[in-house]
Amino acid sequence: IHDVRVQKYGYTVAGIGRPNKALTLQQLRDIIQSVYASKIESDERRAELYQQQLTMEQQLYTFLNKRYGCKQSVEEWWSAIVVAIQKYASRHCEVAIFGKILQNTIDEGFVKTFDTLKSTVQTLLREHLTKLYPQLIQSEREAVWRDWMRTGVPFAQCEQLVHHMYNEQDRTTIMPGLLSLVAVDMPSSALSSPMPSVTFSEASAAKSVGSCER
């Protein structure tokens, strides 16, 4: 992310002090959701006053300013958020989307598109799970589902899902993304294994890349 404000005050992202410590993924997610919520309220208020809406970058700065007040604290939090986005964006789709919105490379409305996509992926994965293990009772399938969410969805199921949801042209963009996610955690010799897995967040991220960039 091009951090204009950090550069303005003569700092670098790596050099400025962070709030206590580096943000965890959950802390970053909480901030993102809070900023989205504050943006909705701000948009509604500005619409009533016939004022132009803030960009997400402006909204984040306003959010931090209201929460922390002190300019130094705001700049430190801003920098910590930038660093966290850079750290987590490659593996967590909601972080990548927020970063792209801050950069104005995708529209804010894509958040709703992604939520719909994520819900569709989840529904189809559950259907695949039922077909894969028809002999299991519901409670046993739920246990397998929880295991998938915790340790990763088998790659074969992700691949089937991509073929189900996308045409051939889109698949040529999405499949390399899925393979790269598996390759990050596995040696090349293991990619031929029938049971590599991808986390639900990663699978959603790979599927959303094509939609983001079109």
N, C-alpha and C positions, 0 to 999 in steps of 0.2 A: 504494500500500500504506500502510495506517495504521501508521506506525512508532512504536509505543508507547515502545520503549526509547530511541530518539533523543530524543523529547520529554521523557522522564523525566529525562534528564541535562542538559536545557536547551539542546540543540542543535536546529538544523533540518537536514533532509536536505541542503539546498544548502550549508549553512554549515560542516558538519563536515569535517575533513581526510580525504582519501581515501588508500588504500594506494598510494603512489607516483603512480598516475594512474588515470583512469577505467578500469573493467574493459572488456576487449574481449568480444565475443560468445562467443568460444571459451573465454575464462577463466570467464565466467559459466556456460557449459554444463558445463565441467569441475567447477565447484563444485556445480552442481545434481546431477550424477551422483554425486558423492562424498557429498552429503547423503542422496540416495536410498539409496545403499549402506549408509551408517551407520545409516539409519533401519531398514532390514531387520534388521541385526545387533542394534540396540537392541530392536526389537519381539520378536525371538526370545528374547533374554536376559530381557526383562521377562515374557514369557509363561511362561518356566520358573520364574520367581520369583513368579508370580501377581500381578504389578504392573501398574498401568494404563499403557497406551502413551502416549508423548509425542505431542503435536501436532507438525506439521511445523515450526511456528514455534519450539517448544521444542527440537526436534531441531537446527534450524539454529543456535540460540544455543549449544547443547551442543557441536555440531561445531566452531564457531568458538572456543569457550572451550578445548576440548581442543587445538586446533591452535595457537592464539596465546597463550592464557593471560592475558596482560595485559588488564585491563578496557578500557583505552583502545584497544588494538589491536582487540579484539573489537568495540567500538562503531564504530570506523572502518570495519572490514570489513563490519559489518552495514549501515551507511549506504551504502557503496559498492555493495553487492549490491542494496539497495532502488533506488538511482538507476539501476543497470544494468537491473533488471527493468522499471522505468518506461520506459527508453529503448528496449528491444528487444521488449517484450511485444506491441506492435501488429503486428509483422511476423514474429515467430517463435513458433510455437505451443507449443513445449516450455517456453519462458520464460513465456508467458501462463498455462499450466497450473500451473507451479510457483508463480507469483504468486497464482493463485486458491486453490491449496491452502494457502498461507501465510495467506490471508485467511479460510480456512474457508468459502469459497463453493462449492467442489466437494470431493468426497470423494477421498482419496488413491488409491482404487481406480481412478479415472479414468485414471491413468497407464497401466495395463495396457490399458484400453479404447483409449486413444490409440495405443499401440504396435501393437495389432491393426489399427486403422483405417489407420495409416500404412503397414503392410505390405500391406494390401488395396489401398490407393491405388497403391502402387508396382507391385504385380502387374498391376493393371488398366491402368495407364499403359503398361507394357511390352507388354501385349496390343494396346492401341491403336496403339502404335508399329509393331508387326509388321503390323497391318492397313493402316496408313497408308503404309508403305514395303515392300510385299511383294517388290519387285524387288531389295531390298538383301540382301547376304549378312550373316551374323551379325556379323562384325567391323565392318561399316559401320553396322549398326543400333546396335551398342554405342557407336560414335563419336557418333551422333546422340543417344543416351541421355545420354552424358556431357555433351554440349553443352546438353541440356535441363536437367540438374542444375546446370550452371554458369550459364547465362544465363536460364533460365526455360522452362516448358512452354507451348507455344502455347495461347492462351486457348480456342480452339475445342475443344482436347482436354480441357481442364479442364471446360468446359461439358458436353461429352458424358459425362464421368465423373460429374458431379453428377446428370445425368438418369438415368444407369444405376444409381446407388447409392441415390438418395433419391426419396421420393414427392413429389407436387406441393406439399404443405404445407411439407415441409422445404426444398424447393428455393426457395420464396419467401423463406426466411431466409438461405440460403447464397449464392444468386446475387448479391444486393447486396454481400455481403462480398467476393466475387471481383472484382466490378466496381470496388469501392473500392480494392482492391489495385492494379489496373491503372491506375486514375485517379491514384494517388499519383505515379507515374513518367511519365505520359503526358499531354499536353494533351488537352482534351476533343475536339478535332477528330480526334485519332488513335484514339479508341475505336472508330470504325467500321472501322478497318484490320483486314484478315483475319488479321494476324499479331502482335497484342499477346501478351505472355507473362506468366506468373506463375511464381515460383520454386516448387520442390517443397515447401519449408517453408511458403510462403505458401498454396499450394493445400491442404495438409494442415490449416493453421490455419483457413482459411475453412470447411472441411468439418467441423472439430471444434467450431466455435462453437455450432452447434445442439445438439450432444450435451452440451457443457459447460453450456449454459443451461437445458436441459430438466430 
